[in-house]
Amino acid sequence: MLNHEVPDPPPPGPLDPVHPEPKPPPVPAPDPEPAPRPGPDRGPDRGSRAAGSPGGARHGRPA
């Protein structure tokens, strides 16, 4: 190791890591089946618990 010269960097070639362009995150595929809506076998729908309410009561207190 008597050579004190700094070796030249190797020329860029196909072996050098190339930074690929950033890819957008993959979009998850939509579910083939929509989520099941509450039916008569799943209990009353949220919002229709109050008697006579068409389903608009969301906060549980009278307007």
MARLOLO-618525 format. One record per residue: residue number from 1; residue in one letter; x, z, y of N, C-alpha, C, O in turn. Coordinates in nm, 3 decimals, m for minus. Each point is the difference from the previous one (the first is absolute). Example, Ala and Ser with C-alpha at 12.3 -4.5 7.8 and 13.67 -1.06 7.14 Angstrom:
<atoms>
<atom><num>1</num><residu>A</residu><n_xx>1.319</n_xx><n_zz>0.780</n_zz><n_yy>m0.569</n_yy><ca_xx>m0.089</ca_xx><ca_zz>0.000</ca_zz><ca_yy>0.119</ca_yy><c_xx>0.090</c_xx><c_zz>0.000</c_zz><c_yy>0.120</c_yy><o_xx>0.104</o_xx><o_zz>0.066</o_zz><o_yy>m0.002</o_yy></atom>
<atom><num>2</num><residu>S</residu><n_xx>m0.139</n_xx><n_zz>m0.138</n_zz><n_yy>0.107</n_yy><ca_xx>0.082</ca_xx><ca_zz>0.006</ca_zz><ca_yy>0.119</ca_yy><c_xx>m0.077</c_xx><c_zz>0.073</c_zz><c_yy>0.109</c_yy><o_xx>0.051</o_xx><o_zz>0.017</o_zz><o_yy>0.111</o_yy></atom>
</atoms>
This chain:
<atoms>
<atom><num>1</num><residu>M</residu><n_xx>0.085</n_xx><n_zz>0.000</n_zz><n_yy>m0.119</n_yy><ca_xx>m0.085</ca_xx><ca_zz>0.000</ca_zz><ca_yy>0.119</ca_yy><c_xx>0.089</c_xx><c_zz>0.000</c_zz><c_yy>0.124</c_yy><o_xx>m0.012</o_xx><o_zz>0.087</o_zz><o_yy>0.087</o_yy></atom>
<atom><num>2</num><residu>L</residu><n_xx>0.100</n_xx><n_zz>m0.184</n_zz><n_yy>m0.081</n_yy><ca_xx>0.083</ca_xx><ca_zz>m0.011</ca_zz><ca_yy>0.119</ca_yy><c_xx>m0.064</c_xx><c_zz>m0.091</c_zz><c_yy>0.103</c_yy><o_xx>0.047</o_xx><o_zz>m0.009</o_zz><o_yy>0.113</o_yy></atom>
<atom><num>3</num><residu>N</residu><n_xx>m0.153</n_xx><n_zz>m0.059</n_zz><n_yy>m0.152</n_yy><ca_xx>m0.066</ca_xx><ca_zz>m0.093</ca_zz><ca_yy>0.092</ca_yy><c_xx>m0.097</c_xx><c_zz>0.079</c_zz><c_yy>0.087</c_yy><o_xx>m0.098</o_xx><o_zz>0.056</o_zz><o_yy>m0.049</o_yy></atom>
<atom><num>4</num><residu>H</residu><n_xx>0.126</n_xx><n_zz>m0.054</n_zz><n_yy>0.180</n_yy><ca_xx>m0.087</ca_xx><ca_zz>0.075</ca_zz><ca_yy>0.092</ca_yy><c_xx>m0.102</c_xx><c_zz>m0.091</c_zz><c_yy>0.068</c_yy><o_xx>m0.077</o_xx><o_zz>0.046</o_zz><o_yy>0.085</o_yy></atom>
<atom><num>5</num><residu>E</residu><n_xx>0.076</n_xx><n_zz>m0.173</n_zz><n_yy>m0.121</n_yy><ca_xx>m0.096</ca_xx><ca_zz>m0.090</ca_zz><ca_yy>0.064</ca_yy><c_xx>m0.140</c_xx><c_zz>0.024</c_zz><c_yy>m0.057</c_yy><o_xx>m0.017</o_xx><o_zz>0.026</o_zz><o_yy>m0.119</o_yy></atom>
<atom><num>6</num><residu>V</residu><n_xx>m0.079</n_xx><n_zz>m0.035</n_zz><n_yy>0.205</n_yy><ca_xx>m0.139</ca_xx><ca_zz>0.016</ca_zz><ca_yy>m0.044</ca_yy><c_xx>m0.046</c_xx><c_zz>m0.135</c_zz><c_yy>m0.054</c_yy><o_xx>0.005</o_xx><o_zz>m0.099</o_zz><o_yy>0.072</o_yy></atom>
<atom><num>7</num><residu>P</residu><n_xx>m0.048</n_xx><n_zz>0.094</n_zz><n_yy>m0.195</n_yy><ca_xx>m0.042</ca_xx><ca_zz>m0.130</ca_zz><ca_yy>m0.055</ca_yy><c_xx>m0.125</c_xx><c_zz>m0.050</c_zz><c_yy>0.072</c_yy><o_xx>m0.086</o_xx><o_zz>0.076</o_zz><o_yy>0.042</o_yy></atom>
<atom><num>8</num><residu>D</residu><n_xx>0.081</n_xx><n_zz>m0.207</n_zz><n_yy>m0.030</n_yy><ca_xx>m0.117</ca_xx><ca_zz>m0.060</ca_zz><ca_yy>0.065</ca_yy><c_xx>m0.123</c_xx><c_zz>0.022</c_zz><c_yy>m0.089</c_yy><o_xx>0.011</o_xx><o_zz>m0.002</o_zz><o_yy>m0.122</o_yy></atom>
<atom><num>9</num><residu>P</residu><n_xx>m0.125</n_xx><n_zz>0.024</n_zz><n_yy>0.183</n_yy><ca_xx>m0.121</ca_xx><ca_zz>0.015</ca_zz><ca_yy>m0.082</ca_yy><c_xx>m0.030</c_xx><c_zz>m0.131</c_zz><c_yy>m0.071</c_yy><o_xx>0.024</o_xx><o_zz>m0.107</o_zz><o_yy>0.055</o_yy></atom>
<atom><num>10</num><residu>P</residu><n_xx>m0.075</n_xx><n_zz>0.113</n_zz><n_yy>m0.175</n_yy><ca_xx>m0.030</ca_xx><ca_zz>m0.124</ca_zz><ca_yy>m0.073</ca_yy><c_xx>m0.108</c_xx><c_zz>m0.080</c_zz><c_yy>0.073</c_yy><o_xx>m0.088</o_xx><o_zz>0.058</o_zz><o_yy>0.064</o_yy></atom>
<atom><num>11</num><residu>P</residu><n_xx>0.095</n_xx><n_zz>m0.188</n_zz><n_yy>m0.073</n_yy><ca_xx>m0.102</ca_xx><ca_zz>m0.081</ca_zz><ca_yy>0.068</ca_yy><c_xx>m0.137</c_xx><c_zz>0.025</c_zz><c_yy>m0.061</c_yy><o_xx>m0.011</o_xx><o_zz>0.029</o_zz><o_yy>m0.119</o_yy></atom>
<atom><num>12</num><residu>P</residu><n_xx>m0.093</n_xx><n_zz>m0.039</n_zz><n_yy>0.200</n_yy><ca_xx>m0.134</ca_xx><ca_zz>0.023</ca_zz><ca_yy>m0.055</ca_yy><c_xx>m0.032</c_xx><c_zz>m0.102</c_zz><c_yy>m0.108</c_yy><o_xx>0.025</o_xx><o_zz>m0.120</o_zz><o_yy>0.015</o_yy></atom>
<atom><num>13</num><residu>G</residu><n_xx>m0.081</n_xx><n_zz>0.169</n_zz><n_yy>m0.121</n_yy><ca_xx>m0.032</ca_xx><ca_zz>m0.089</ca_zz><ca_yy>m0.111</ca_yy><c_xx>m0.131</c_xx><c_zz>0.040</c_zz><c_yy>m0.064</c_yy><o_xx>m0.069</o_xx><o_zz>0.089</o_zz><o_yy>0.052</o_yy></atom>
<atom><num>14</num><residu>P</residu><n_xx>0.032</n_xx><n_zz>m0.150</n_zz><n_yy>m0.161</n_yy><ca_xx>m0.127</ca_xx><ca_zz>0.032</ca_zz><ca_yy>m0.065</ca_yy><c_xx>m0.001</c_xx><c_zz>0.139</c_zz><c_yy>m0.062</c_yy><o_xx>m0.106</o_xx><o_zz>0.052</o_zz><o_yy>m0.033</o_yy></atom>
<atom><num>15</num><residu>L</residu><n_xx>0.225</n_xx><n_zz>0.010</n_zz><n_yy>0.017</n_yy><ca_xx>0.003</ca_xx><ca_zz>0.132</ca_zz><ca_yy>m0.061</ca_yy><c_xx>m0.025</c_xx><c_zz>0.110</c_zz><c_yy>0.102</c_yy><o_xx>m0.028</o_xx><o_zz>0.114</o_zz><o_yy>m0.037</o_yy></atom>
<atom><num>16</num><residu>D</residu><n_xx>0.037</n_xx><n_zz>m0.148</n_zz><n_yy>0.166</n_yy><ca_xx>m0.024</ca_xx><ca_zz>0.103</ca_zz><ca_yy>0.101</ca_yy><c_xx>m0.149</c_xx><c_zz>0.032</c_zz><c_yy>0.005</c_yy><o_xx>m0.084</o_xx><o_zz>m0.090</o_zz><o_yy>m0.010</o_yy></atom>
<atom><num>17</num><residu>P</residu><n_xx>0.051</n_xx><n_zz>0.218</n_zz><n_yy>0.024</n_yy><ca_xx>m0.143</ca_xx><ca_zz>0.035</ca_zz><ca_yy>0.006</ca_yy><c_xx>m0.063</c_xx><c_zz>m0.056</c_zz><c_yy>0.127</c_yy><o_xx>0.048</o_xx><o_zz>0.025</o_zz><o_yy>0.110</o_yy></atom>
<atom><num>18</num><residu>V</residu><n_xx>m0.152</n_xx><n_zz>m0.099</n_zz><n_yy>m0.126</n_yy><ca_xx>m0.071</ca_xx><ca_zz>m0.057</ca_zz><ca_yy>0.114</ca_yy><c_xx>m0.126</c_xx><c_zz>0.083</c_zz><c_yy>0.023</c_yy><o_xx>m0.076</o_xx><o_zz>0.027</o_zz><o_yy>m0.093</o_yy></atom>
<atom><num>19</num><residu>H</residu><n_xx>0.056</n_xx><n_zz>0.012</n_zz><n_yy>0.217</n_yy><ca_xx>m0.119</ca_xx><ca_zz>0.080</ca_zz><ca_yy>0.030</ca_yy><c_xx>m0.121</c_xx><c_zz>m0.093</c_zz><c_yy>0.004</c_yy><o_xx>m0.011</o_xx><o_zz>m0.083</o_zz><o_yy>0.090</o_yy></atom>
<atom><num>20</num><residu>P</residu><n_xx>m0.079</n_xx><n_zz>0.096</n_zz><n_yy>m0.185</n_yy><ca_xx>m0.119</ca_xx><ca_zz>m0.087</ca_zz><ca_yy>0.002</ca_yy><c_xx>m0.093</c_xx><c_zz>0.039</c_zz><c_yy>0.114</c_yy><o_xx>0.006</o_xx><o_zz>0.112</o_zz><o_yy>0.050</o_yy></atom>
<atom><num>21</num><residu>E</residu><n_xx>m0.089</n_xx><n_zz>m0.204</n_zz><n_yy>m0.010</n_yy><ca_xx>m0.095</ca_xx><ca_zz>0.032</ca_zz><ca_yy>0.106</ca_yy><c_xx>m0.097</c_xx><c_zz>0.105</c_zz><c_yy>m0.051</c_yy><o_xx>m0.042</o_xx><o_zz>m0.005</o_zz><o_yy>m0.116</o_yy></atom>
<atom><num>22</num><residu>P</residu><n_xx>0.005</n_xx><n_zz>0.100</n_zz><n_yy>0.201</n_yy><ca_xx>m0.091</ca_xx><ca_zz>0.106</ca_zz><ca_yy>m0.047</ca_yy><c_xx>m0.134</c_xx><c_zz>m0.060</c_zz><c_yy>m0.042</c_yy><o_xx>m0.061</o_xx><o_zz>m0.078</o_zz><o_yy>0.072</o_yy></atom>
<atom><num>23</num><residu>K</residu><n_xx>0.019</n_xx><n_zz>0.117</n_zz><n_yy>m0.191</n_yy><ca_xx>m0.128</ca_xx><ca_zz>m0.050</ca_zz><ca_yy>m0.050</ca_yy><c_xx>m0.110</c_xx><c_zz>0.099</c_zz><c_yy>0.038</c_yy><o_xx>0.024</o_xx><o_zz>0.121</o_zz><o_yy>0.001</o_yy></atom>
<atom><num>24</num><residu>P</residu><n_xx>m0.143</n_xx><n_zz>m0.169</n_zz><n_yy>0.029</n_yy><ca_xx>m0.110</ca_xx><ca_zz>0.093</ca_zz><ca_yy>0.028</ca_yy><c_xx>m0.036</c_xx><c_zz>0.075</c_zz><c_yy>m0.127</c_yy><o_xx>0.018</o_xx><o_zz>m0.053</o_zz><o_yy>m0.110</o_yy></atom>
<atom><num>25</num><residu>P</residu><n_xx>m0.069</n_xx><n_zz>0.174</n_zz><n_yy>0.124</n_yy><ca_xx>m0.037</ca_xx><ca_zz>0.076</ca_zz><ca_yy>m0.121</ca_yy><c_xx>m0.109</c_xx><c_zz>m0.074</c_zz><c_yy>m0.076</c_yy><o_xx>m0.088</o_xx><o_zz>m0.061</o_zz><o_yy>0.060</o_yy></atom>
<atom><num>26</num><residu>P</residu><n_xx>0.093</n_xx><n_zz>0.066</n_zz><n_yy>m0.192</n_yy><ca_xx>m0.101</ca_xx><ca_zz>m0.071</ca_zz><ca_yy>m0.078</ca_yy><c_xx>m0.139</c_xx><c_zz>0.057</c_zz><c_yy>0.025</c_yy><o_xx>m0.019</o_xx><o_zz>0.121</o_zz><o_yy>0.005</o_yy></atom>
<atom><num>27</num><residu>V</residu><n_xx>m0.077</n_xx><n_zz>m0.210</n_zz><n_yy>0.009</n_yy><ca_xx>m0.137</ca_xx><ca_zz>0.044</ca_zz><ca_yy>0.025</ca_yy><c_xx>m0.065</c_xx><c_zz>0.030</c_zz><c_yy>m0.135</c_yy><o_xx>m0.002</o_xx><o_zz>m0.086</o_zz><o_yy>m0.087</o_yy></atom>
<atom><num>28</num><residu>P</residu><n_xx>m0.050</n_xx><n_zz>0.206</n_zz><n_yy>0.069</n_yy><ca_xx>m0.063</ca_xx><ca_zz>0.031</ca_zz><ca_yy>m0.129</ca_yy><c_xx>m0.122</c_xx><c_zz>m0.088</c_zz><c_yy>m0.022</c_yy><o_xx>m0.076</o_xx><o_zz>m0.029</o_zz><o_yy>0.093</o_yy></atom>
<atom><num>29</num><residu>A</residu><n_xx>0.058</n_xx><n_zz>m0.012</n_zz><n_yy>m0.216</n_yy><ca_xx>m0.115</ca_xx><ca_zz>m0.086</ca_zz><ca_yy>m0.032</ca_yy><c_xx>m0.128</c_xx><c_zz>0.081</c_zz><c_yy>0.014</c_yy><o_xx>m0.004</o_xx><o_zz>0.117</o_zz><o_yy>m0.037</o_yy></atom>
<atom><num>30</num><residu>P</residu><n_xx>m0.101</n_xx><n_zz>m0.178</n_zz><n_yy>0.091</n_yy><ca_xx>m0.126</ca_xx><ca_zz>0.075</ca_zz><ca_yy>0.013</ca_yy><c_xx>m0.055</c_xx><c_zz>0.035</c_zz><c_yy>m0.137</c_yy><o_xx>0.017</o_xx><o_zz>m0.074</o_zz><o_yy>m0.097</o_yy></atom>
<atom><num>31</num><residu>D</residu><n_xx>m0.084</n_xx><n_zz>0.188</n_zz><n_yy>0.092</n_yy><ca_xx>m0.058</ca_xx><ca_zz>0.044</ca_zz><ca_yy>m0.127</ca_yy><c_xx>m0.106</c_xx><c_zz>m0.100</c_zz><c_yy>m0.045</c_yy><o_xx>m0.084</o_xx><o_zz>m0.041</o_zz><o_yy>0.080</o_yy></atom>
<atom><num>32</num><residu>P</residu><n_xx>0.085</n_xx><n_zz>0.001</n_zz><n_yy>m0.205</n_yy><ca_xx>m0.102</ca_xx><ca_zz>m0.095</ca_zz><ca_yy>m0.047</ca_yy><c_xx>m0.140</c_xx><c_zz>0.060</c_zz><c_yy>0.003</c_yy><o_xx>m0.098</o_xx><o_zz>m0.071</o_zz><o_yy>0.021</o_yy></atom>
<atom><num>33</num><residu>E</residu><n_xx>0.089</n_xx><n_zz>0.203</n_zz><n_yy>m0.041</n_yy><ca_xx>m0.131</ca_xx><ca_zz>0.065</ca_zz><ca_yy>0.002</ca_yy><c_xx>m0.009</c_xx><c_zz>0.092</c_zz><c_yy>0.121</c_yy><o_xx>0.089</o_xx><o_zz>0.083</o_zz><o_yy>0.019</o_yy></atom>
<atom><num>34</num><residu>P</residu><n_xx>m0.192</n_xx><n_zz>m0.095</n_zz><n_yy>0.062</n_yy><ca_xx>m0.015</ca_xx><ca_zz>0.094</ca_zz><ca_yy>0.111</ca_yy><c_xx>m0.031</c_xx><c_zz>0.140</c_zz><c_yy>m0.051</c_yy><o_xx>m0.049</o_xx><o_zz>0.017</o_zz><o_yy>m0.112</o_yy></atom>
<atom><num>35</num><residu>A</residu><n_xx>0.077</n_xx><n_zz>0.080</n_zz><n_yy>0.195</n_yy><ca_xx>m0.027</ca_xx><ca_zz>0.138</ca_zz><ca_yy>m0.041</ca_yy><c_xx>m0.150</c_xx><c_zz>0.017</c_zz><c_yy>m0.023</c_yy><o_xx>m0.080</o_xx><o_zz>m0.048</o_zz><o_yy>0.081</o_yy></atom>
<atom><num>36</num><residu>P</residu><n_xx>0.041</n_xx><n_zz>0.115</n_zz><n_yy>m0.188</n_yy><ca_xx>m0.144</ca_xx><ca_zz>0.016</ca_zz><ca_yy>m0.026</ca_yy><c_xx>m0.065</c_xx><c_zz>0.085</c_zz><c_yy>0.107</c_yy><o_xx>0.052</o_xx><o_zz>0.105</o_zz><o_yy>0.039</o_yy></atom>
<atom><num>37</num><residu>R</residu><n_xx>m0.166</n_xx><n_zz>m0.151</n_zz><n_yy>0.007</n_yy><ca_xx>m0.071</ca_xx><ca_zz>0.077</ca_zz><ca_yy>0.102</ca_yy><c_xx>m0.084</c_xx><c_zz>0.107</c_zz><c_yy>m0.068</c_yy><o_xx>m0.043</o_xx><o_zz>m0.016</o_zz><o_yy>m0.114</o_yy></atom>
<atom><num>38</num><residu>P</residu><n_xx>0.021</n_xx><n_zz>0.126</n_zz><n_yy>0.184</n_yy><ca_xx>m0.080</ca_xx><ca_zz>0.106</ca_zz><ca_yy>m0.062</ca_yy><c_xx>m0.140</c_xx><c_zz>m0.050</c_zz><c_yy>m0.031</c_yy><o_xx>m0.068</o_xx><o_zz>m0.054</o_zz><o_yy>0.087</o_yy></atom>
<atom><num>39</num><residu>G</residu><n_xx>0.027</n_xx><n_zz>0.073</n_zz><n_yy>m0.208</n_yy><ca_xx>m0.134</ca_xx><ca_zz>m0.044</ca_zz><ca_yy>m0.040</ca_yy><c_xx>m0.084</c_xx><c_zz>0.120</c_zz><c_yy>m0.040</c_yy><o_xx>0.040</o_xx><o_zz>0.114</o_zz><o_yy>0.023</o_yy></atom>
<atom><num>40</num><residu>P</residu><n_xx>m0.155</n_xx><n_zz>m0.139</n_zz><n_yy>m0.082</n_yy><ca_xx>m0.085</ca_xx><ca_zz>0.112</ca_zz><ca_yy>m0.040</ca_yy><c_xx>0.066</c_xx><c_zz>0.090</c_zz><c_yy>m0.104</c_yy><o_xx>m0.034</o_xx><o_zz>0.118</o_zz><o_yy>m0.010</o_yy></atom>
<atom><num>41</num><residu>D</residu><n_xx>0.129</n_xx><n_zz>m0.173</n_zz><n_yy>m0.067</n_yy><ca_xx>0.065</ca_xx><ca_zz>0.083</ca_zz><ca_yy>m0.101</ca_yy><c_xx>0.120</c_xx><c_zz>0.074</c_zz><c_yy>0.056</c_yy><o_xx>0.060</o_xx><o_zz>0.082</o_zz><o_yy>m0.069</o_yy></atom>
<atom><num>42</num><residu>R</residu><n_xx>m0.024</n_xx><n_zz>m0.109</n_zz><n_yy>0.194</n_yy><ca_xx>0.117</ca_xx><ca_zz>0.066</ca_zz><ca_yy>0.060</ca_yy><c_xx>m0.042</c_xx><c_zz>0.100</c_zz><c_yy>0.109</c_yy><o_xx>0.086</o_xx><o_zz>0.053</o_zz><o_yy>0.070</o_yy></atom>
<atom><num>43</num><residu>G</residu><n_xx>m0.212</n_xx><n_zz>m0.027</n_zz><n_yy>m0.056</n_yy><ca_xx>m0.043</ca_xx><ca_zz>0.095</ca_zz><ca_yy>0.101</ca_yy><c_xx>m0.040</c_xx><c_zz>m0.072</c_zz><c_yy>0.128</c_yy><o_xx>0.021</o_xx><o_zz>m0.121</o_zz><o_yy>0.011</o_yy></atom>
<atom><num>44</num><residu>P</residu><n_xx>m0.076</n_xx><n_zz>0.192</n_zz><n_yy>0.083</n_yy><ca_xx>m0.045</ca_xx><ca_zz>m0.064</ca_zz><ca_yy>0.124</ca_yy><c_xx>0.118</c_xx><c_zz>m0.050</c_zz><c_yy>0.082</c_yy><o_xx>0.110</o_xx><o_zz>0.056</o_zz><o_yy>m0.005</o_yy></atom>
<atom><num>45</num><residu>D</residu><n_xx>m0.134</n_xx><n_zz>m0.162</n_zz><n_yy>0.078</n_yy><ca_xx>0.105</ca_xx><ca_zz>m0.056</ca_zz><ca_yy>0.085</ca_yy><c_xx>0.024</c_xx><c_zz>0.093</c_zz><c_yy>0.118</c_yy><o_xx>m0.090</o_xx><o_zz>0.072</o_zz><o_yy>0.044</o_yy></atom>
<atom><num>46</num><residu>R</residu><n_xx>0.212</n_xx><n_zz>m0.073</n_zz><n_yy>0.006</n_yy><ca_xx>0.031</ca_xx><ca_zz>0.086</ca_zz><ca_yy>0.112</ca_yy><c_xx>m0.080</c_xx><c_zz>m0.046</c_zz><c_yy>0.122</c_yy><o_xx>m0.003</o_xx><o_zz>m0.120</o_zz><o_yy>0.030</o_yy></atom>
<atom><num>47</num><residu>G</residu><n_xx>m0.058</n_xx><n_zz>0.210</n_zz><n_yy>0.040</n_yy><ca_xx>m0.077</ca_xx><ca_zz>m0.037</ca_zz><ca_yy>0.117</ca_yy><c_xx>m0.149</c_xx><c_zz>0.001</c_zz><c_yy>m0.026</c_yy><o_xx>m0.079</o_xx><o_zz>0.006</o_zz><o_yy>0.094</o_yy></atom>
<atom><num>48</num><residu>S</residu><n_xx>0.037</n_xx><n_zz>m0.012</n_zz><n_yy>m0.220</n_yy><ca_xx>m0.143</ca_xx><ca_zz>m0.001</ca_zz><ca_yy>m0.030</ca_yy><c_xx>m0.041</c_xx><c_zz>0.133</c_zz><c_yy>m0.063</c_yy><o_xx>m0.100</o_xx><o_zz>0.007</o_zz><o_yy>m0.071</o_yy></atom>
<atom><num>49</num><residu>R</residu><n_xx>0.177</n_xx><n_zz>0.098</n_zz><n_yy>0.097</n_yy><ca_xx>m0.034</ca_xx><ca_zz>0.130</ca_zz><ca_yy>m0.059</ca_yy><c_xx>m0.120</c_xx><c_zz>0.062</c_zz><c_yy>0.070</c_yy><o_xx>m0.082</o_xx><o_zz>0.065</o_zz><o_yy>m0.064</o_yy></atom>
<atom><num>50</num><residu>A</residu><n_xx>0.074</n_xx><n_zz>m0.086</n_zz><n_yy>0.195</n_yy><ca_xx>m0.112</ca_xx><ca_zz>0.058</ca_zz><ca_yy>0.073</ca_yy><c_xx>m0.128</c_xx><c_zz>m0.075</c_zz><c_yy>m0.037</c_yy><o_xx>m0.002</o_xx><o_zz>m0.122</o_zz><o_yy>m0.009</o_yy></atom>
<atom><num>51</num><residu>A</residu><n_xx>m0.105</n_xx><n_zz>0.198</n_zz><n_yy>m0.011</n_yy><ca_xx>m0.127</ca_xx><ca_zz>m0.063</ca_zz><ca_yy>m0.039</ca_yy><c_xx>m0.050</c_xx><c_zz>m0.086</c_zz><c_yy>0.115</c_yy><o_xx>m0.003</o_xx><o_zz>0.044</o_zz><o_yy>0.115</o_yy></atom>
<atom><num>52</num><residu>G</residu><n_xx>m0.036</n_xx><n_zz>m0.165</n_zz><n_yy>m0.147</n_yy><ca_xx>m0.054</ca_xx><ca_zz>m0.089</ca_zz><ca_yy>0.102</ca_yy><c_xx>0.107</c_xx><c_zz>m0.071</c_zz><c_yy>0.080</c_yy><o_xx>m0.033</o_xx><o_zz>m0.072</o_zz><o_yy>0.095</o_yy></atom>
<atom><num>53</num><residu>S</residu><n_xx>0.159</n_xx><n_zz>0.090</n_zz><n_yy>m0.130</n_yy><ca_xx>0.106</ca_xx><ca_zz>m0.067</ca_zz><ca_yy>0.076</ca_yy><c_xx>0.029</c_xx><c_zz>m0.135</c_zz><c_yy>m0.065</c_yy><o_xx>0.017</o_xx><o_zz>m0.008</o_zz><o_yy>m0.121</o_yy></atom>
<atom><num>54</num><residu>P</residu><n_xx>m0.010</n_xx><n_zz>m0.098</n_zz><n_yy>0.200</n_yy><ca_xx>0.028</ca_xx><ca_zz>m0.132</ca_zz><ca_yy>m0.058</ca_yy><c_xx>0.147</c_xx><c_zz>m0.019</c_zz><c_yy>m0.034</c_yy><o_xx>0.039</o_xx><o_zz>m0.107</o_zz><o_yy>m0.049</o_yy></atom>
<atom><num>55</num><residu>G</residu><n_xx>0.043</n_xx><n_zz>0.208</n_zz><n_yy>0.073</n_yy><ca_xx>0.141</ca_xx><ca_zz>m0.013</ca_zz><ca_yy>m0.034</ca_yy><c_xx>0.089</c_xx><c_zz>0.003</c_zz><c_yy>0.122</c_yy><o_xx>0.120</o_xx><o_zz>m0.024</o_zz><o_yy>m0.010</o_yy></atom>
<atom><num>56</num><residu>G</residu><n_xx>m0.177</n_xx><n_zz>0.055</n_zz><n_yy>0.125</n_yy><ca_xx>0.082</ca_xx><ca_zz>0.001</ca_zz><ca_yy>0.120</ca_yy><c_xx>0.053</c_xx><c_zz>0.137</c_zz><c_yy>0.035</c_yy><o_xx>0.087</o_xx><o_zz>0.012</o_zz><o_yy>0.087</o_yy></atom>
<atom><num>57</num><residu>A</residu><n_xx>m0.136</n_xx><n_zz>0.094</n_zz><n_yy>m0.153</n_yy><ca_xx>0.048</ca_xx><ca_zz>0.135</ca_zz><ca_yy>0.031</ca_yy><c_xx>0.138</c_xx><c_zz>0.017</c_zz><c_yy>m0.062</c_yy><o_xx>0.012</o_xx><o_zz>0.009</o_zz><o_yy>m0.122</o_yy></atom>
<atom><num>58</num><residu>R</residu><n_xx>0.089</n_xx><n_zz>m0.003</n_zz><n_yy>0.204</n_yy><ca_xx>0.137</ca_xx><ca_zz>0.007</ca_zz><ca_yy>m0.051</ca_yy><c_xx>0.061</c_xx><c_zz>0.138</c_zz><c_yy>0.019</c_yy><o_xx>0.085</o_xx><o_zz>0.041</o_zz><o_yy>m0.078</o_yy></atom>
<atom><num>59</num><residu>H</residu><n_xx>m0.127</n_xx><n_zz>0.030</n_zz><n_yy>0.182</n_yy><ca_xx>0.067</ca_xx><ca_zz>0.126</ca_zz><ca_yy>0.032</ca_yy><c_xx>m0.074</c_xx><c_zz>0.122</c_zz><c_yy>m0.049</c_yy><o_xx>0.052</o_xx><o_zz>0.111</o_zz><o_yy>0.011</o_yy></atom>
<atom><num>60</num><residu>G</residu><n_xx>m0.170</n_xx><n_zz>m0.126</n_zz><n_yy>m0.064</n_yy><ca_xx>m0.071</ca_xx><ca_zz>0.113</ca_zz><ca_yy>m0.056</ca_yy><c_xx>m0.074</c_xx><c_zz>0.083</c_zz><c_yy>0.102</c_yy><o_xx>m0.056</o_xx><o_zz>0.104</o_zz><o_yy>m0.035</o_yy></atom>
<atom><num>61</num><residu>R</residu><n_xx>0.053</n_xx><n_zz>m0.147</n_zz><n_yy>0.161</n_yy><ca_xx>m0.078</ca_xx><ca_zz>0.076</ca_zz><ca_yy>0.098</ca_yy><c_xx>m0.101</c_xx><c_zz>m0.093</c_zz><c_yy>0.065</c_yy><o_xx>0.026</o_xx><o_zz>m0.119</o_zz><o_yy>0.017</o_yy></atom>
<atom><num>62</num><residu>P</residu><n_xx>m0.141</n_xx><n_zz>0.172</n_zz><n_yy>0.021</n_yy><ca_xx>m0.104</ca_xx><ca_zz>m0.087</ca_zz><ca_yy>0.058</ca_yy><c_xx>0.045</c_xx><c_zz>m0.059</c_zz><c_yy>0.133</c_yy><o_xx>0.077</o_xx><o_zz>0.061</o_zz><o_yy>0.073</o_yy></atom>
<atom><num>63</num><residu>A</residu><n_xx>m0.124</n_xx><n_zz>m0.179</n_zz><n_yy>m0.044</n_yy><ca_xx>0.040</ca_xx><ca_zz>m0.067</ca_zz><ca_yy>0.124</ca_yy><c_xx>m0.067</c_xx><c_zz>0.067</c_zz><c_yy>0.119</c_yy><o_xx>0.021</o_xx><o_zz>m0.042</o_zz><o_yy>0.114</o_yy></atom>
</atoms>
